Amino acid sequence: MFSIIQAAGWPIYLLLAASVIALALILERLLVLRRKKILPPNLLKEVIELYRSQQVTPKVVARLEANSPLGRVLAAGLRNERSSREVMKESIEETGRAVTHDLERFLNAIGTIASIAPLMGLFGTVVGMIEIFGAQSPTGTTNPQQLAHGISTALYNTAFGLVIAIPSLIFYRHFRGKVDSFVVEMEQQAVHFVDSVHGDRQ
């Protein structure tokens, strides 16, 4: 591995840094964006039961808010349970926007790495090509060692750039789709909660 890094030249260090950052962000998002952690099963049902049995206290709301992103959205609704449907929905939407922003954390960074990794690989290729042309002496003779190093720099950097970009783009798309589905489901559960609260009043 070290011999490959040496053969690829100094531009490979930029790609190595990008790969470490991408891997760290992907692992972090894999841990955070788990369905059970975002949308705990039966949480909506439990909250509706608590509301109907009039067991809602500031302590219960605070615990619900700390439970999960869905808990934060439902807690915003519970805080405004005595308000009109419009006020309740507005507070839920406001919290929902903040929750969505948190769920999308680091996604832009992963997408950026997926976009710039091939360009960084291309930069390494250009550096390698410069070395290849530099291998030609004024007399027309070629330095074989410098020529070989230039070719390896060009090829390794191109390949490494693609190796980083392809998985990063796949995970970026995967996480983006996951967040979108979570947000849609949270909205549906929030609407059901508002309907339950205001339906009980009638």
Biotite code that builds the C-alpha atoms (Angstrom):
import biotite.structure as struc

atoms = struc.array([
    struc.Atom([0.000, 0.000, 0.000], chain_id="A", res_id=1, res_name="MET", atom_name="CA", element="C"),
    struc.Atom([2.781, 2.419, 0.919], chain_id="A", res_id=2, res_name="PHE", atom_name="CA", element="C"),
    struc.Atom([4.529, 1.625, -2.390], chain_id="A", res_id=3, res_name="SER", atom_name="CA", element="C"),
    struc.Atom([1.325, 2.582, -4.256], chain_id="A", res_id=4, res_name="ILE", atom_name="CA", element="C"),
    struc.Atom([1.134, 5.884, -2.357], chain_id="A", res_id=5, res_name="ILE", atom_name="CA", element="C"),
    struc.Atom([4.773, 6.571, -3.210], chain_id="A", res_id=6, res_name="GLN", atom_name="CA", element="C"),
    struc.Atom([4.192, 5.721, -6.871], chain_id="A", res_id=7, res_name="ALA", atom_name="CA", element="C"),
    struc.Atom([1.114, 7.978, -6.990], chain_id="A", res_id=8, res_name="ALA", atom_name="CA", element="C"),
    struc.Atom([3.089, 11.038, -5.859], chain_id="A", res_id=9, res_name="GLY", atom_name="CA", element="C"),
    struc.Atom([2.125, 13.888, -3.572], chain_id="A", res_id=10, res_name="TRP", atom_name="CA", element="C"),
    struc.Atom([-1.375, 14.580, -5.103], chain_id="A", res_id=11, res_name="PRO", atom_name="CA", element="C"),
    struc.Atom([-2.573, 11.271, -3.615], chain_id="A", res_id=12, res_name="ILE", atom_name="CA", element="C"),
    struc.Atom([-2.381, 12.777, -0.103], chain_id="A", res_id=13, res_name="TYR", atom_name="CA", element="C"),
    struc.Atom([-5.259, 15.136, -0.970], chain_id="A", res_id=14, res_name="LEU", atom_name="CA", element="C"),
    struc.Atom([-7.322, 12.147, -2.069], chain_id="A", res_id=15, res_name="LEU", atom_name="CA", element="C"),
    struc.Atom([-6.378, 10.161, 1.047], chain_id="A", res_id=16, res_name="LEU", atom_name="CA", element="C"),
    struc.Atom([-7.573, 13.049, 3.240], chain_id="A", res_id=17, res_name="ALA", atom_name="CA", element="C"),
    struc.Atom([-10.843, 13.222, 1.275], chain_id="A", res_id=18, res_name="ALA", atom_name="CA", element="C"),
    struc.Atom([-11.336, 9.436, 1.617], chain_id="A", res_id=19, res_name="SER", atom_name="CA", element="C"),
    struc.Atom([-10.832, 9.528, 5.410], chain_id="A", res_id=20, res_name="VAL", atom_name="CA", element="C"),
    struc.Atom([-13.315, 12.411, 5.779], chain_id="A", res_id=21, res_name="ILE", atom_name="CA", element="C"),
    struc.Atom([-15.872, 10.677, 3.506], chain_id="A", res_id=22, res_name="ALA", atom_name="CA", element="C"),
    struc.Atom([-15.577, 7.383, 5.411], chain_id="A", res_id=23, res_name="LEU", atom_name="CA", element="C"),
    struc.Atom([-15.998, 9.116, 8.792], chain_id="A", res_id=24, res_name="ALA", atom_name="CA", element="C"),
    struc.Atom([-19.094, 11.034, 7.609], chain_id="A", res_id=25, res_name="LEU", atom_name="CA", element="C"),
    struc.Atom([-20.669, 7.938, 6.014], chain_id="A", res_id=26, res_name="ILE", atom_name="CA", element="C"),
    struc.Atom([-20.174, 5.861, 9.181], chain_id="A", res_id=27, res_name="LEU", atom_name="CA", element="C"),
    struc.Atom([-21.620, 8.673, 11.320], chain_id="A", res_id=28, res_name="GLU", atom_name="CA", element="C"),
    struc.Atom([-24.715, 8.955, 9.103], chain_id="A", res_id=29, res_name="ARG", atom_name="CA", element="C"),
    struc.Atom([-25.158, 5.157, 9.057], chain_id="A", res_id=30, res_name="LEU", atom_name="CA", element="C"),
    struc.Atom([-25.286, 5.191, 12.849], chain_id="A", res_id=31, res_name="LEU", atom_name="CA", element="C"),
    struc.Atom([-27.582, 8.211, 13.118], chain_id="A", res_id=32, res_name="VAL", atom_name="CA", element="C"),
    struc.Atom([-30.033, 7.558, 10.271], chain_id="A", res_id=33, res_name="LEU", atom_name="CA", element="C"),
    struc.Atom([-31.493, 4.340, 11.618], chain_id="A", res_id=34, res_name="ARG", atom_name="CA", element="C"),
    struc.Atom([-35.253, 3.971, 11.353], chain_id="A", res_id=35, res_name="ARG", atom_name="CA", element="C"),
    struc.Atom([-35.783, 2.897, 14.977], chain_id="A", res_id=36, res_name="LYS", atom_name="CA", element="C"),
    struc.Atom([-33.784, 5.905, 16.137], chain_id="A", res_id=37, res_name="LYS", atom_name="CA", element="C"),
    struc.Atom([-35.636, 8.434, 13.950], chain_id="A", res_id=38, res_name="ILE", atom_name="CA", element="C"),
    struc.Atom([-39.164, 6.969, 13.983], chain_id="A", res_id=39, res_name="LEU", atom_name="CA", element="C"),
    struc.Atom([-39.524, 4.735, 17.061], chain_id="A", res_id=40, res_name="PRO", atom_name="CA", element="C"),
    struc.Atom([-42.350, 2.230, 16.502], chain_id="A", res_id=41, res_name="PRO", atom_name="CA", element="C"),
    struc.Atom([-45.538, 2.824, 18.509], chain_id="A", res_id=42, res_name="ASN", atom_name="CA", element="C"),
    struc.Atom([-44.340, 6.261, 19.702], chain_id="A", res_id=43, res_name="LEU", atom_name="CA", element="C"),
    struc.Atom([-47.311, 8.065, 18.123], chain_id="A", res_id=44, res_name="LEU", atom_name="CA", element="C"),
    struc.Atom([-49.739, 5.581, 19.668], chain_id="A", res_id=45, res_name="LYS", atom_name="CA", element="C"),
    struc.Atom([-48.130, 6.021, 23.116], chain_id="A", res_id=46, res_name="GLU", atom_name="CA", element="C"),
    struc.Atom([-48.269, 9.830, 22.877], chain_id="A", res_id=47, res_name="VAL", atom_name="CA", element="C"),
    struc.Atom([-51.940, 9.797, 21.860], chain_id="A", res_id=48, res_name="ILE", atom_name="CA", element="C"),
    struc.Atom([-52.721, 7.473, 24.793], chain_id="A", res_id=49, res_name="GLU", atom_name="CA", element="C"),
    struc.Atom([-50.830, 9.793, 27.180], chain_id="A", res_id=50, res_name="LEU", atom_name="CA", element="C"),
    struc.Atom([-52.791, 12.767, 25.865], chain_id="A", res_id=51, res_name="TYR", atom_name="CA", element="C"),
    struc.Atom([-56.140, 11.007, 26.174], chain_id="A", res_id=52, res_name="ARG", atom_name="CA", element="C"),
    struc.Atom([-55.378, 9.837, 29.720], chain_id="A", res_id=53, res_name="SER", atom_name="CA", element="C"),
    struc.Atom([-54.343, 13.434, 30.576], chain_id="A", res_id=54, res_name="GLN", atom_name="CA", element="C"),
    struc.Atom([-50.868, 12.411, 31.712], chain_id="A", res_id=55, res_name="GLN", atom_name="CA", element="C"),
    struc.Atom([-49.085, 15.157, 29.757], chain_id="A", res_id=56, res_name="VAL", atom_name="CA", element="C"),
    struc.Atom([-46.743, 17.129, 32.030], chain_id="A", res_id=57, res_name="THR", atom_name="CA", element="C"),
    struc.Atom([-43.738, 19.377, 31.216], chain_id="A", res_id=58, res_name="PRO", atom_name="CA", element="C"),
    struc.Atom([-41.485, 16.514, 32.336], chain_id="A", res_id=59, res_name="LYS", atom_name="CA", element="C"),
    struc.Atom([-43.205, 14.072, 29.948], chain_id="A", res_id=60, res_name="VAL", atom_name="CA", element="C"),
    struc.Atom([-42.925, 16.578, 27.072], chain_id="A", res_id=61, res_name="VAL", atom_name="CA", element="C"),
    struc.Atom([-39.207, 17.157, 27.797], chain_id="A", res_id=62, res_name="ALA", atom_name="CA", element="C"),
    struc.Atom([-38.585, 13.386, 27.854], chain_id="A", res_id=63, res_name="ARG", atom_name="CA", element="C"),
    struc.Atom([-40.493, 12.974, 24.587], chain_id="A", res_id=64, res_name="LEU", atom_name="CA", element="C"),
    struc.Atom([-38.469, 15.754, 22.963], chain_id="A", res_id=65, res_name="GLU", atom_name="CA", element="C"),
    struc.Atom([-35.208, 14.011, 23.912], chain_id="A", res_id=66, res_name="ALA", atom_name="CA", element="C"),
    struc.Atom([-36.514, 10.644, 22.686], chain_id="A", res_id=67, res_name="ASN", atom_name="CA", element="C"),
    struc.Atom([-36.062, 11.028, 18.926], chain_id="A", res_id=68, res_name="SER", atom_name="CA", element="C"),
    struc.Atom([-36.609, 13.401, 15.969], chain_id="A", res_id=69, res_name="PRO", atom_name="CA", element="C"),
    struc.Atom([-40.238, 12.222, 15.776], chain_id="A", res_id=70, res_name="LEU", atom_name="CA", element="C"),
    struc.Atom([-40.488, 12.849, 19.527], chain_id="A", res_id=71, res_name="GLY", atom_name="CA", element="C"),
    struc.Atom([-39.328, 16.443, 18.976], chain_id="A", res_id=72, res_name="ARG", atom_name="CA", element="C"),
    struc.Atom([-42.077, 16.998, 16.400], chain_id="A", res_id=73, res_name="VAL", atom_name="CA", element="C"),
    struc.Atom([-44.798, 15.480, 18.595], chain_id="A", res_id=74, res_name="LEU", atom_name="CA", element="C"),
    struc.Atom([-43.524, 17.393, 21.663], chain_id="A", res_id=75, res_name="ALA", atom_name="CA", element="C"),
    struc.Atom([-43.967, 20.653, 19.716], chain_id="A", res_id=76, res_name="ALA", atom_name="CA", element="C"),
    struc.Atom([-47.591, 19.664, 19.135], chain_id="A", res_id=77, res_name="GLY", atom_name="CA", element="C"),
    struc.Atom([-48.152, 18.749, 22.791], chain_id="A", res_id=78, res_name="LEU", atom_name="CA", element="C"),
    struc.Atom([-46.832, 22.132, 23.919], chain_id="A", res_id=79, res_name="ARG", atom_name="CA", element="C"),
    struc.Atom([-49.615, 23.735, 21.890], chain_id="A", res_id=80, res_name="ASN", atom_name="CA", element="C"),
    struc.Atom([-52.354, 21.186, 22.610], chain_id="A", res_id=81, res_name="GLU", atom_name="CA", element="C"),
    struc.Atom([-54.731, 23.893, 23.874], chain_id="A", res_id=82, res_name="ARG", atom_name="CA", element="C"),
    struc.Atom([-54.147, 26.125, 20.836], chain_id="A", res_id=83, res_name="SER", atom_name="CA", element="C"),
    struc.Atom([-56.058, 26.089, 17.572], chain_id="A", res_id=84, res_name="SER", atom_name="CA", element="C"),
    struc.Atom([-55.334, 23.515, 14.866], chain_id="A", res_id=85, res_name="ARG", atom_name="CA", element="C"),
    struc.Atom([-53.481, 26.160, 12.803], chain_id="A", res_id=86, res_name="GLU", atom_name="CA", element="C"),
    struc.Atom([-51.172, 27.184, 15.671], chain_id="A", res_id=87, res_name="VAL", atom_name="CA", element="C"),
    struc.Atom([-50.489, 23.552, 16.531], chain_id="A", res_id=88, res_name="MET", atom_name="CA", element="C"),
    struc.Atom([-49.682, 22.688, 12.907], chain_id="A", res_id=89, res_name="LYS", atom_name="CA", element="C"),
    struc.Atom([-47.450, 25.745, 12.552], chain_id="A", res_id=90, res_name="GLU", atom_name="CA", element="C"),
    struc.Atom([-45.390, 24.813, 15.632], chain_id="A", res_id=91, res_name="SER", atom_name="CA", element="C"),
    struc.Atom([-45.048, 21.232, 14.353], chain_id="A", res_id=92, res_name="ILE", atom_name="CA", element="C"),
    struc.Atom([-43.953, 22.469, 10.898], chain_id="A", res_id=93, res_name="GLU", atom_name="CA", element="C"),
    struc.Atom([-41.387, 24.814, 12.463], chain_id="A", res_id=94, res_name="GLU", atom_name="CA", element="C"),
    struc.Atom([-39.908, 21.986, 14.541], chain_id="A", res_id=95, res_name="THR", atom_name="CA", element="C"),
    struc.Atom([-40.108, 19.689, 11.505], chain_id="A", res_id=96, res_name="GLY", atom_name="CA", element="C"),
    struc.Atom([-37.919, 22.073, 9.491], chain_id="A", res_id=97, res_name="ARG", atom_name="CA", element="C"),
    struc.Atom([-35.310, 22.087, 12.263], chain_id="A", res_id=98, res_name="ALA", atom_name="CA", element="C"),
    struc.Atom([-35.437, 18.275, 12.513], chain_id="A", res_id=99, res_name="VAL", atom_name="CA", element="C"),
    struc.Atom([-35.046, 17.942, 8.717], chain_id="A", res_id=100, res_name="THR", atom_name="CA", element="C"),
    struc.Atom([-32.007, 20.220, 8.846], chain_id="A", res_id=101, res_name="HIS", atom_name="CA", element="C"),
    struc.Atom([-30.463, 17.988, 11.535], chain_id="A", res_id=102, res_name="ASP", atom_name="CA", element="C"),
    struc.Atom([-31.187, 14.821, 9.533], chain_id="A", res_id=103, res_name="LEU", atom_name="CA", element="C"),
    struc.Atom([-29.484, 16.342, 6.471], chain_id="A", res_id=104, res_name="GLU", atom_name="CA", element="C"),
    struc.Atom([-26.357, 17.128, 8.474], chain_id="A", res_id=105, res_name="ARG", atom_name="CA", element="C"),
    struc.Atom([-23.110, 16.235, 6.625], chain_id="A", res_id=106, res_name="PHE", atom_name="CA", element="C"),
    struc.Atom([-24.990, 15.170, 3.466], chain_id="A", res_id=107, res_name="LEU", atom_name="CA", element="C"),
    struc.Atom([-23.718, 18.202, 1.544], chain_id="A", res_id=108, res_name="ASN", atom_name="CA", element="C"),
    struc.Atom([-20.162, 17.376, 2.638], chain_id="A", res_id=109, res_name="ALA", atom_name="CA", element="C"),
    struc.Atom([-20.505, 13.790, 1.330], chain_id="A", res_id=110, res_name="ILE", atom_name="CA", element="C"),
    struc.Atom([-21.995, 15.100, -1.926], chain_id="A", res_id=111, res_name="GLY", atom_name="CA", element="C"),
    struc.Atom([-19.174, 17.623, -2.281], chain_id="A", res_id=112, res_name="THR", atom_name="CA", element="C"),
    struc.Atom([-16.521, 14.925, -1.818], chain_id="A", res_id=113, res_name="ILE", atom_name="CA", element="C"),
    struc.Atom([-18.306, 12.777, -4.440], chain_id="A", res_id=114, res_name="ALA", atom_name="CA", element="C"),
    struc.Atom([-18.146, 15.740, -6.847], chain_id="A", res_id=115, res_name="SER", atom_name="CA", element="C"),
    struc.Atom([-14.579, 16.901, -6.246], chain_id="A", res_id=116, res_name="ILE", atom_name="CA", element="C"),
    struc.Atom([-12.824, 13.508, -5.893], chain_id="A", res_id=117, res_name="ALA", atom_name="CA", element="C"),
    struc.Atom([-12.701, 12.930, -9.697], chain_id="A", res_id=118, res_name="PRO", atom_name="CA", element="C"),
    struc.Atom([-11.426, 16.497, -10.149], chain_id="A", res_id=119, res_name="LEU", atom_name="CA", element="C"),
    struc.Atom([-8.713, 15.871, -7.558], chain_id="A", res_id=120, res_name="MET", atom_name="CA", element="C"),
    struc.Atom([-7.853, 12.666, -9.419], chain_id="A", res_id=121, res_name="GLY", atom_name="CA", element="C"),
    struc.Atom([-7.715, 14.681, -12.643], chain_id="A", res_id=122, res_name="LEU", atom_name="CA", element="C"),
    struc.Atom([-5.382, 17.155, -10.952], chain_id="A", res_id=123, res_name="PHE", atom_name="CA", element="C"),
    struc.Atom([-3.072, 14.246, -10.061], chain_id="A", res_id=124, res_name="GLY", atom_name="CA", element="C"),
    struc.Atom([-3.285, 13.080, -13.680], chain_id="A", res_id=125, res_name="THR", atom_name="CA", element="C"),
    struc.Atom([-2.200, 16.535, -14.892], chain_id="A", res_id=126, res_name="VAL", atom_name="CA", element="C"),
    struc.Atom([0.725, 16.504, -12.440], chain_id="A", res_id=127, res_name="VAL", atom_name="CA", element="C"),
    struc.Atom([1.716, 13.075, -13.794], chain_id="A", res_id=128, res_name="GLY", atom_name="CA", element="C"),
    struc.Atom([1.497, 14.321, -17.394], chain_id="A", res_id=129, res_name="MET", atom_name="CA", element="C"),
    struc.Atom([3.731, 17.277, -16.526], chain_id="A", res_id=130, res_name="ILE", atom_name="CA", element="C"),
    struc.Atom([6.267, 14.806, -15.126], chain_id="A", res_id=131, res_name="GLU", atom_name="CA", element="C"),
    struc.Atom([6.038, 12.729, -18.331], chain_id="A", res_id=132, res_name="ILE", atom_name="CA", element="C"),
    struc.Atom([6.804, 15.781, -20.476], chain_id="A", res_id=133, res_name="PHE", atom_name="CA", element="C"),
    struc.Atom([9.540, 16.731, -18.021], chain_id="A", res_id=134, res_name="GLY", atom_name="CA", element="C"),
    struc.Atom([11.164, 13.349, -18.633], chain_id="A", res_id=135, res_name="ALA", atom_name="CA", element="C"),
    struc.Atom([12.160, 14.567, -22.103], chain_id="A", res_id=136, res_name="GLN", atom_name="CA", element="C"),
    struc.Atom([15.598, 16.207, -22.021], chain_id="A", res_id=137, res_name="SER", atom_name="CA", element="C"),
    struc.Atom([16.583, 18.999, -24.478], chain_id="A", res_id=138, res_name="PRO", atom_name="CA", element="C"),
    struc.Atom([18.735, 16.499, -26.370], chain_id="A", res_id=139, res_name="THR", atom_name="CA", element="C"),
    struc.Atom([15.718, 14.267, -27.007], chain_id="A", res_id=140, res_name="GLY", atom_name="CA", element="C"),
    struc.Atom([16.660, 11.491, -24.610], chain_id="A", res_id=141, res_name="THR", atom_name="CA", element="C"),
    struc.Atom([14.111, 10.230, -22.085], chain_id="A", res_id=142, res_name="THR", atom_name="CA", element="C"),
    struc.Atom([14.632, 9.596, -18.377], chain_id="A", res_id=143, res_name="ASN", atom_name="CA", element="C"),
    struc.Atom([12.904, 6.171, -17.966], chain_id="A", res_id=144, res_name="PRO", atom_name="CA", element="C"),
    struc.Atom([12.537, 6.486, -14.182], chain_id="A", res_id=145, res_name="GLN", atom_name="CA", element="C"),
    struc.Atom([10.900, 9.915, -14.381], chain_id="A", res_id=146, res_name="GLN", atom_name="CA", element="C"),
    struc.Atom([8.688, 8.755, -17.246], chain_id="A", res_id=147, res_name="LEU", atom_name="CA", element="C"),
    struc.Atom([7.499, 5.704, -15.262], chain_id="A", res_id=148, res_name="ALA", atom_name="CA", element="C"),
    struc.Atom([6.816, 7.847, -12.179], chain_id="A", res_id=149, res_name="HIS", atom_name="CA", element="C"),
    struc.Atom([4.791, 10.323, -14.254], chain_id="A", res_id=150, res_name="GLY", atom_name="CA", element="C"),
    struc.Atom([2.666, 7.540, -15.749], chain_id="A", res_id=151, res_name="ILE", atom_name="CA", element="C"),
    struc.Atom([2.028, 5.920, -12.336], chain_id="A", res_id=152, res_name="SER", atom_name="CA", element="C"),
    struc.Atom([1.140, 9.324, -10.821], chain_id="A", res_id=153, res_name="THR", atom_name="CA", element="C"),
    struc.Atom([-1.399, 9.951, -13.591], chain_id="A", res_id=154, res_name="ALA", atom_name="CA", element="C"),
    struc.Atom([-3.044, 6.521, -13.452], chain_id="A", res_id=155, res_name="LEU", atom_name="CA", element="C"),
    struc.Atom([-3.126, 6.002, -9.675], chain_id="A", res_id=156, res_name="TYR", atom_name="CA", element="C"),
    struc.Atom([-4.639, 9.425, -9.022], chain_id="A", res_id=157, res_name="ASN", atom_name="CA", element="C"),
    struc.Atom([-7.324, 8.956, -11.683], chain_id="A", res_id=158, res_name="THR", atom_name="CA", element="C"),
    struc.Atom([-8.249, 5.533, -10.289], chain_id="A", res_id=159, res_name="ALA", atom_name="CA", element="C"),
    struc.Atom([-8.185, 6.651, -6.652], chain_id="A", res_id=160, res_name="PHE", atom_name="CA", element="C"),
    struc.Atom([-10.369, 9.679, -7.430], chain_id="A", res_id=161, res_name="GLY", atom_name="CA", element="C"),
    struc.Atom([-13.017, 7.386, -8.944], chain_id="A", res_id=162, res_name="LEU", atom_name="CA", element="C"),
    struc.Atom([-12.723, 4.873, -6.076], chain_id="A", res_id=163, res_name="VAL", atom_name="CA", element="C"),
    struc.Atom([-13.611, 7.679, -3.630], chain_id="A", res_id=164, res_name="ILE", atom_name="CA", element="C"),
    struc.Atom([-16.269, 9.369, -5.786], chain_id="A", res_id=165, res_name="ALA", atom_name="CA", element="C"),
    struc.Atom([-18.393, 6.324, -6.669], chain_id="A", res_id=166, res_name="ILE", atom_name="CA", element="C"),
    struc.Atom([-19.146, 5.055, -3.087], chain_id="A", res_id=167, res_name="PRO", atom_name="CA", element="C"),
    struc.Atom([-19.531, 8.645, -1.823], chain_id="A", res_id=168, res_name="SER", atom_name="CA", element="C"),
    struc.Atom([-22.134, 9.388, -4.506], chain_id="A", res_id=169, res_name="LEU", atom_name="CA", element="C"),
    struc.Atom([-23.978, 6.108, -3.800], chain_id="A", res_id=170, res_name="ILE", atom_name="CA", element="C"),
    struc.Atom([-24.170, 6.848, -0.064], chain_id="A", res_id=171, res_name="PHE", atom_name="CA", element="C"),
    struc.Atom([-25.119, 10.489, -0.688], chain_id="A", res_id=172, res_name="TYR", atom_name="CA", element="C"),
    struc.Atom([-28.092, 9.385, -2.819], chain_id="A", res_id=173, res_name="ARG", atom_name="CA", element="C"),
    struc.Atom([-28.978, 6.645, -0.316], chain_id="A", res_id=174, res_name="HIS", atom_name="CA", element="C"),
    struc.Atom([-28.973, 9.033, 2.662], chain_id="A", res_id=175, res_name="PHE", atom_name="CA", element="C"),
    struc.Atom([-30.867, 11.718, 0.734], chain_id="A", res_id=176, res_name="ARG", atom_name="CA", element="C"),
    struc.Atom([-33.626, 9.236, -0.141], chain_id="A", res_id=177, res_name="GLY", atom_name="CA", element="C"),
    struc.Atom([-33.711, 7.948, 3.434], chain_id="A", res_id=178, res_name="LYS", atom_name="CA", element="C"),
    struc.Atom([-34.089, 11.452, 4.899], chain_id="A", res_id=179, res_name="VAL", atom_name="CA", element="C"),
    struc.Atom([-36.855, 12.309, 2.405], chain_id="A", res_id=180, res_name="ASP", atom_name="CA", element="C"),
    struc.Atom([-38.808, 9.156, 3.354], chain_id="A", res_id=181, res_name="SER", atom_name="CA", element="C"),
    struc.Atom([-38.346, 9.872, 7.082], chain_id="A", res_id=182, res_name="PHE", atom_name="CA", element="C"),
    struc.Atom([-39.604, 13.448, 6.644], chain_id="A", res_id=183, res_name="VAL", atom_name="CA", element="C"),
    struc.Atom([-42.695, 12.304, 4.704], chain_id="A", res_id=184, res_name="VAL", atom_name="CA", element="C"),
    struc.Atom([-43.532, 9.700, 7.355], chain_id="A", res_id=185, res_name="GLU", atom_name="CA", element="C"),
    struc.Atom([-42.977, 12.213, 10.173], chain_id="A", res_id=186, res_name="MET", atom_name="CA", element="C"),
    struc.Atom([-45.360, 14.635, 8.451], chain_id="A", res_id=187, res_name="GLU", atom_name="CA", element="C"),
    struc.Atom([-48.001, 11.900, 8.138], chain_id="A", res_id=188, res_name="GLN", atom_name="CA", element="C"),
    struc.Atom([-47.694, 10.944, 11.814], chain_id="A", res_id=189, res_name="GLN", atom_name="CA", element="C"),
    struc.Atom([-47.805, 14.614, 12.866], chain_id="A", res_id=190, res_name="ALA", atom_name="CA", element="C"),
    struc.Atom([-51.002, 15.193, 10.835], chain_id="A", res_id=191, res_name="VAL", atom_name="CA", element="C"),
    struc.Atom([-52.549, 12.084, 12.406], chain_id="A", res_id=192, res_name="HIS", atom_name="CA", element="C"),
    struc.Atom([-51.584, 13.392, 15.866], chain_id="A", res_id=193, res_name="PHE", atom_name="CA", element="C"),
    struc.Atom([-53.150, 16.826, 15.207], chain_id="A", res_id=194, res_name="VAL", atom_name="CA", element="C"),
    struc.Atom([-56.322, 15.157, 13.884], chain_id="A", res_id=195, res_name="ASP", atom_name="CA", element="C"),
    struc.Atom([-56.485, 12.949, 16.994], chain_id="A", res_id=196, res_name="SER", atom_name="CA", element="C"),
    struc.Atom([-56.049, 15.864, 19.417], chain_id="A", res_id=197, res_name="VAL", atom_name="CA", element="C"),
    struc.Atom([-58.612, 18.106, 17.708], chain_id="A", res_id=198, res_name="HIS", atom_name="CA", element="C"),
    struc.Atom([-60.959, 15.225, 16.919], chain_id="A", res_id=199, res_name="GLY", atom_name="CA", element="C"),
    struc.Atom([-61.170, 14.428, 20.656], chain_id="A", res_id=200, res_name="ASP", atom_name="CA", element="C"),
    struc.Atom([-62.252, 17.975, 21.409], chain_id="A", res_id=201, res_name="ARG", atom_name="CA", element="C"),
    struc.Atom([-65.251, 17.848, 19.129], chain_id="A", res_id=202, res_name="GLN", atom_name="CA", element="C"),
])
